[in-house]
Amino acid sequence: MDYNGRDEKEAQEAQEEFPLYTERIIINPKVKYKRLFSFLKFLGGAVIFGVIACAVIVLLYPYFDKKVNGNNEPAVSLELKKDQYIDDSVDGSLDNVRQDQADTDRLEIKSTAQINEEASKCMVIFENDGSQNTGMNDSVGLIIGDINNAYIIIADSCVLNNYDMAVKAGFNGGAYGEAKLIGSDSYSKVSLLSVQKDSIKADSDADIQVAVLGNSYKMKENDPVIAIGRINGSTGQTKFGNITQITDESSVDNTFEMMSIDIIPSYGDYCYIFNKGGNVVGIARPSGDMMKFQAVGLSDLKPLIETLSASPEIIYLGIKSTNVTSVTAERYKLPLGVYITDVIMDSPAFEAGLQCGDIITALNGNSVLTIQSFSEKLYRCVNGENITLTVKRAGRDEYRELNFSVVLSVR
């Protein structure tokens, strides 16, 4: 009996009787692509989250960066040509020295129309919209630098007193932009502001220029000058006058040359003084009696301007002083140097032991014979720096040389 053949036949019949075991199983597409759909959904969510996160970072980073690091406007640092202070060592007549130096460096005299036209290109008008709460009306500024794609403007310290805000600045030809504060000095009452060039809006190409800064040490009494700015309550005004008097005004850690101009001002006036060559030599405000303009000489401001352009912090020593010139030294038998007339209470100078009557002759071993050169060197120091001041102090019979270690601070 052929069992093998029968077993094969039975197996074949069983396969035909139960065909279910040979069918192909097809997976439902929903089930098949479920994992793919989940992955794509996850990927899409990650992309959306990333986009939102980037947007939030871009929008909020400037705010938090300013909170953490302070005012981080693009760094500026002006470099101005310093003017040599004129000593009265020749014959005791400062006017004669000024005249001699003026004769050797004569300016090209320009017409009033030329000076007005050039001044309008470097003048800025600040519009007060009331947000600053400074009590000032519209004021003026002067473009004194062009650096890091920004115009640097010197103006009254009351124009803007908040680093987080801006003031509208109008330029020549109807152009305007937003000015932000760089730094301000309460003693000289000047501030520096910057306007980014790419933020300036104009209907056409605006003719904007930087003012030429002159040497105020060369100015003398009776010299004719032109005042341009806010005069008698209106901006963009021009007045002619003469220098009636030149005096020195002692300030903290500096001395400013003051020029009296025979132009009667109004309250809130602020203008710039130009010489006959069209160069700026002073910044003027009304005098206390409102009978004339008092202009601070620009030459004394230049070191301070450079300092403010680099940092809003002004180094503080805490003295008032005057120069011991060669004539004064010979007359009163004094050493040449910077004569201290006052020491501010609790200032670094006070804490170090400096006294009225001390004469500073050197800073960190570098000779200083005038307050102008002394303040310029002082402004280059940094907060917390320990400096050495060499002074001459009067003894019973003669002056003794002493060295004082002073730790500087900021105003």
C-alpha positions as CSV (number, residue, x, y, z in Angstrom):
1,M,0.0,0.0,0.0
2,D,1.4,3.4,-1.0
3,Y,1.2,5.4,2.2
4,N,3.4,8.2,1.0
5,G,1.2,9.0,-2.0
6,R,-1.9,9.0,0.2
7,D,-0.3,11.4,2.7
8,E,0.5,13.8,0.0
9,K,-3.0,13.7,-1.4
10,E,-4.6,14.3,2.1
11,A,-2.3,17.2,2.7
12,Q,-3.3,18.7,-0.7
13,E,-7.0,18.3,0.1
14,A,-6.5,19.9,3.6
15,Q,-4.8,22.9,2.0
16,E,-7.7,23.3,-0.4
17,E,-10.3,22.9,2.4
18,F,-8.7,25.6,4.6
19,P,-7.4,28.4,2.2
20,L,-7.4,31.0,5.0
21,Y,-3.9,30.1,6.1
22,T,-2.5,31.0,2.7
23,E,-4.1,34.5,2.3
24,R,-1.8,37.7,2.5
25,I,-2.6,40.0,5.4
26,I,-2.7,43.7,4.3
27,I,-2.1,46.3,7.1
28,N,-4.5,49.2,7.4
29,P,-2.8,52.3,6.0
30,K,-3.8,54.3,9.1
31,V,-2.0,51.9,11.2
32,K,1.0,51.6,8.8
33,Y,1.7,55.4,8.7
34,K,0.7,56.2,12.3
35,R,4.4,56.4,13.4
36,L,5.3,58.5,10.4
37,F,2.5,61.0,11.1
38,S,3.6,61.2,14.7
39,F,7.2,61.9,13.8
40,L,6.1,64.6,11.3
41,K,3.9,66.2,13.9
42,F,6.7,66.2,16.4
43,L,9.1,67.7,13.8
44,G,6.6,70.4,12.9
45,G,6.1,71.3,16.5
46,A,9.8,71.6,17.1
47,V,10.2,73.9,14.1
48,I,7.3,76.2,15.3
49,F,8.8,76.3,18.8
50,G,12.2,77.1,17.4
51,V,10.8,80.0,15.3
52,I,8.9,81.4,18.3
53,A,11.9,81.1,20.5
54,C,14.1,82.9,18.0
55,A,11.6,85.7,17.6
56,V,11.3,86.1,21.4
57,I,15.1,86.2,21.8
58,V,15.5,88.8,19.0
59,L,12.8,91.0,20.4
60,L,13.8,90.8,24.1
61,Y,17.6,90.5,23.9
62,P,18.2,94.3,23.5
63,Y,16.0,95.0,26.6
64,F,17.7,92.5,28.9
65,D,21.1,93.3,27.5
66,K,20.6,97.0,28.3
67,K,19.4,96.0,31.8
68,V,22.4,93.8,32.4
69,N,25.2,95.8,30.7
70,G,23.7,99.3,30.7
71,N,23.7,101.7,27.8
72,N,25.4,99.9,25.0
73,E,25.2,102.3,22.1
74,P,28.0,101.8,19.5
75,A,31.2,102.9,21.1
76,V,32.5,106.3,20.1
77,S,35.7,108.0,20.9
78,L,36.4,111.4,19.5
79,E,40.0,112.6,19.1
80,L,40.2,116.4,19.0
81,K,43.2,118.6,18.4
82,K,44.2,120.0,21.8
83,D,45.1,123.7,22.0
84,Q,48.1,125.0,23.9
85,Y,47.2,127.1,26.8
86,I,48.7,130.6,26.6
87,D,50.7,131.5,29.7
88,D,51.4,135.1,30.5
89,S,55.1,134.4,30.9
90,V,56.3,136.7,28.2
91,D,55.7,140.1,29.5
92,G,52.7,139.8,31.9
93,S,50.2,140.9,29.3
94,L,48.0,138.0,28.3
95,D,46.4,140.1,25.5
96,N,49.8,140.7,24.0
97,V,50.6,137.0,23.9
98,R,47.2,136.3,22.4
99,Q,47.8,138.9,19.7
100,D,51.2,137.5,18.9
101,Q,49.9,134.0,18.5
102,A,46.9,135.2,16.4
103,D,49.2,137.1,14.1
104,T,51.2,134.0,13.4
105,D,48.1,131.9,12.6
106,R,45.7,134.2,10.9
107,L,42.3,132.9,9.8
108,E,40.7,133.2,6.5
109,I,38.1,135.8,7.2
110,K,34.7,134.7,5.9
111,S,31.6,136.7,5.1
112,T,28.6,136.6,7.4
113,A,26.6,134.8,4.7
114,Q,29.3,132.2,4.4
115,I,29.5,131.6,8.2
116,N,25.7,131.4,8.4
117,E,25.4,128.9,5.5
118,E,28.1,126.7,6.9
119,A,26.7,126.9,10.4
120,S,23.3,125.8,9.3
121,K,24.7,122.5,7.9
122,C,26.2,121.6,11.3
123,M,23.4,122.9,13.5
124,V,20.7,120.6,15.0
125,I,17.3,121.6,16.5
126,F,15.9,119.5,19.3
127,E,12.2,119.4,19.6
128,N,10.8,119.0,23.1
129,D,7.5,117.0,23.0
130,G,7.1,117.2,26.8
131,S,8.2,113.6,27.4
132,Q,11.5,114.6,29.0
133,N,10.0,116.8,31.7
134,T,13.0,119.1,31.7
135,G,11.1,122.3,31.5
136,M,13.0,123.4,28.4
137,N,11.6,124.6,25.1
138,D,13.2,123.6,21.8
139,S,16.9,123.9,21.9
140,V,19.9,123.6,19.6
141,G,23.0,121.3,19.2
142,L,26.1,121.3,17.1
143,I,27.6,118.4,15.2
144,I,31.2,118.1,16.3
145,G,32.0,114.5,15.1
146,D,31.3,111.8,12.6
147,I,32.4,108.4,13.8
148,N,31.1,104.8,13.8
149,N,28.4,105.8,11.3
150,A,26.9,108.3,13.8
151,Y,26.9,112.1,14.2
152,I,28.2,113.3,17.6
153,I,26.4,116.4,18.9
154,I,27.2,118.7,21.7
155,A,24.3,120.4,23.4
156,D,22.9,121.7,26.7
157,S,22.7,119.1,29.4
158,C,19.0,119.6,29.8
159,V,18.2,118.4,26.3
160,L,18.1,114.8,27.3
161,N,18.7,113.3,30.8
162,N,17.6,109.7,30.2
163,Y,19.8,107.1,28.5
164,D,16.8,104.9,27.7
165,M,15.0,107.6,25.8
166,A,15.5,109.6,22.6
167,V,14.8,113.2,21.4
168,K,13.9,114.2,17.9
169,A,16.8,116.0,16.2
170,G,16.2,118.2,13.1
171,F,19.0,118.6,10.6
172,N,19.6,120.9,7.7
173,G,17.2,120.5,4.7
174,G,14.4,119.1,6.8
175,A,16.1,115.8,7.7
176,Y,15.5,114.4,11.1
177,G,16.4,111.5,13.3
178,E,16.5,110.3,16.9
179,A,19.3,111.4,19.2
180,K,20.4,109.3,22.2
181,L,22.5,110.4,25.1
182,I,26.1,109.4,25.3
183,G,27.2,111.3,28.4
184,S,26.6,114.5,30.4
185,D,28.6,116.7,32.7
186,S,26.8,118.6,35.5
187,Y,29.6,121.1,36.1
188,S,30.1,122.4,32.5
189,K,26.4,121.7,31.8
190,V,27.1,120.1,28.4
191,S,26.1,116.7,27.1
192,L,27.0,114.6,24.1
193,L,24.3,112.9,21.9
194,S,24.6,110.6,18.9
195,V,22.3,110.1,15.9
196,Q,22.9,107.0,13.8
197,K,23.2,108.0,10.1
198,D,21.0,105.2,8.8
199,S,18.1,106.4,11.1
200,I,18.0,109.9,9.5
201,K,15.0,110.5,7.3
202,A,15.0,113.1,4.6
203,D,13.0,113.8,1.4
204,S,16.3,114.4,-0.5
205,D,20.0,114.2,0.2
206,A,20.6,116.3,3.3
207,D,23.8,118.5,3.3
208,I,25.0,117.7,6.9
209,Q,28.5,118.7,8.0
210,V,30.7,118.6,11.0
211,A,31.6,122.0,12.6
212,V,35.2,123.2,12.6
213,L,36.3,123.6,16.2
214,G,38.6,126.6,16.8
215,N,41.1,127.7,19.4
216,S,39.4,129.8,22.0
217,Y,42.7,130.6,23.7
218,K,43.5,132.9,20.8
219,M,40.4,135.0,21.3
220,K,40.9,138.4,23.0
221,E,38.8,141.2,24.3
222,N,37.0,143.4,21.7
223,D,37.2,140.6,19.1
224,P,34.1,140.4,17.0
225,V,32.1,137.2,17.2
226,I,28.9,135.7,15.7
227,A,26.4,134.0,18.0
228,I,24.2,131.3,16.2
229,G,21.5,129.1,17.9
230,R,18.6,129.8,20.2
231,I,18.6,133.5,20.8
232,N,15.8,135.7,22.2
233,G,13.6,132.6,22.4
234,S,13.9,131.5,18.8
235,T,16.1,128.8,17.3
236,G,18.2,129.3,14.2
237,Q,18.9,133.0,15.0
238,T,22.1,134.9,14.3
239,K,23.4,137.9,16.3
240,F,26.7,139.9,16.1
241,G,28.6,141.0,19.1
242,N,32.0,141.5,20.7
243,I,34.0,140.0,23.5
244,T,33.9,142.5,26.3
245,Q,35.8,140.5,29.0
246,I,37.7,137.2,29.4
247,T,38.0,135.6,32.8
248,D,38.8,132.2,34.3
249,E,36.1,130.4,36.3
250,S,37.2,127.7,38.7
251,S,35.2,124.5,38.5
252,V,35.7,121.1,40.2
253,D,38.9,119.5,38.8
254,N,39.0,122.1,36.0
255,T,39.0,125.7,35.1
256,F,37.0,127.2,32.3
257,E,37.8,130.3,30.3
258,M,34.7,132.5,30.2
259,M,34.0,135.1,27.5
260,S,31.4,137.8,28.0
261,I,29.6,138.7,24.8
262,D,27.7,142.0,24.6
263,I,24.4,140.4,23.3
264,I,21.3,140.6,25.5
265,P,19.8,137.2,25.8
266,S,16.4,135.8,26.9
267,Y,15.7,133.0,29.4
268,G,16.5,129.6,28.0
269,D,18.8,130.8,25.2
270,Y,21.7,128.6,24.1
271,C,24.0,129.4,21.3
272,Y,27.4,128.8,19.8
273,I,30.1,131.4,19.3
274,F,31.9,131.6,16.0
275,N,35.0,133.6,15.2
276,K,35.5,135.6,12.0
277,G,36.9,132.5,10.3
278,G,33.7,130.5,10.9
279,N,35.2,128.3,13.6
280,V,33.4,127.5,16.8
281,V,35.2,128.9,19.8
282,G,32.6,128.9,22.6
283,I,29.2,127.7,23.9
284,A,27.1,130.5,25.4
285,R,24.3,130.8,27.9
286,P,22.7,133.9,29.5
287,S,24.6,135.5,32.4
288,G,23.1,135.5,35.9
289,D,21.9,139.1,35.4
290,M,20.5,138.4,32.0
291,M,22.5,141.3,30.5
292,K,24.9,139.4,28.3
293,F,25.9,136.0,27.1
294,Q,28.6,134.0,29.0
295,A,30.5,131.7,26.7
296,V,32.8,128.9,27.9
297,G,35.8,128.6,25.8
298,L,35.8,125.5,23.6
299,S,39.6,124.8,24.1
300,D,38.9,124.1,27.8
301,L,36.1,121.7,26.9
302,K,37.9,119.6,24.4
303,P,39.5,117.1,26.9
304,L,36.1,116.8,28.6
305,I,34.4,116.2,25.2
306,E,36.8,113.4,24.4
307,T,36.2,111.8,27.8
308,L,32.4,111.9,27.5
309,S,32.6,110.4,24.0
310,A,34.3,107.4,25.4
311,S,32.5,107.0,28.7
312,P,29.6,108.7,30.6
313,E,31.8,108.5,33.7
314,I,33.8,111.6,34.6
315,I,36.8,110.9,36.9
316,Y,36.6,112.8,40.2
317,L,39.4,114.2,42.4
318,G,37.5,116.9,44.2
319,I,39.6,120.1,44.1
320,K,39.2,123.7,42.8
321,S,42.3,125.4,41.7
322,T,44.1,128.1,39.7
323,N,47.3,128.3,37.7
324,V,50.5,129.6,39.2
325,T,52.0,131.3,36.2
326,S,55.6,132.4,35.9
327,V,54.6,136.0,36.6
328,T,52.6,135.0,39.7
329,A,55.4,132.7,40.8
330,E,57.9,135.5,40.7
331,R,55.7,138.0,42.3
332,Y,54.7,135.8,45.3
333,K,57.7,133.5,45.4
334,L,55.5,130.4,44.6
335,P,56.5,127.2,42.8
336,L,55.0,126.7,39.3
337,G,52.0,124.4,39.2
338,V,48.3,124.0,40.0
339,Y,47.4,126.0,43.2
340,I,44.6,124.3,45.2
341,T,42.0,126.9,46.4
342,D,39.4,124.5,47.7
343,V,39.1,120.8,48.6
344,I,35.6,119.3,48.4
345,M,34.6,117.5,51.7
346,D,34.7,113.7,51.5
347,S,36.2,113.8,48.0
348,P,39.2,111.5,47.0
349,A,41.5,114.6,47.4
350,F,40.1,115.2,50.9
351,E,40.5,111.6,52.0
352,A,44.1,111.6,50.7
353,G,45.0,114.6,52.8
354,L,45.4,117.3,50.2
355,Q,44.9,120.9,51.5
356,C,44.2,124.4,50.3
357,G,47.5,126.1,49.4
358,D,49.1,122.9,48.1
359,I,50.6,123.3,44.7
360,I,50.3,120.2,42.4
361,T,53.4,119.8,40.2
362,A,53.1,116.2,38.9
363,L,50.6,113.4,38.3
364,N,52.1,109.9,38.3
365,G,55.5,111.5,37.7
366,N,54.3,113.6,34.7
367,S,54.9,117.3,35.2
368,V,51.7,119.5,35.2
369,L,52.1,123.3,35.3
370,T,48.5,124.3,34.5
371,I,45.1,123.1,35.5
372,Q,44.3,122.6,31.8
373,S,47.1,119.9,31.4
374,F,46.3,118.5,34.8
375,S,42.6,117.9,34.0
376,E,43.4,116.4,30.6
377,K,45.7,113.8,32.3
378,L,43.1,113.3,35.1
379,Y,40.3,112.5,32.6
380,R,42.5,109.7,31.2
381,C,42.5,107.8,34.5
382,V,39.9,105.2,35.4
383,N,37.5,104.7,38.3
384,G,39.3,103.2,41.3
385,E,42.8,103.9,40.0
386,N,45.4,104.8,42.6
387,I,47.4,107.8,41.4
388,T,50.4,109.6,42.9
389,L,50.2,113.4,43.1
390,T,53.4,115.3,43.7
391,V,52.7,118.6,45.6
392,K,54.7,121.5,47.0
393,R,53.4,122.4,50.5
394,A,54.4,125.5,52.3
395,G,56.6,125.0,55.4
396,R,58.0,127.4,57.9
397,D,60.8,128.6,55.6
398,E,60.3,126.9,52.3
399,Y,58.1,124.6,50.2
400,R,58.5,120.9,50.8
401,E,57.8,118.3,48.2
402,L,55.3,115.6,49.2
403,N,53.7,112.6,47.4
404,F,50.1,111.7,48.0
405,S,48.4,108.4,47.0
406,V,44.9,109.1,45.8
407,V,42.2,106.6,44.9
408,L,40.0,108.2,42.2
409,S,36.2,107.8,41.9
410,V,33.6,109.1,39.5
411,R,31.2,112.0,39.9
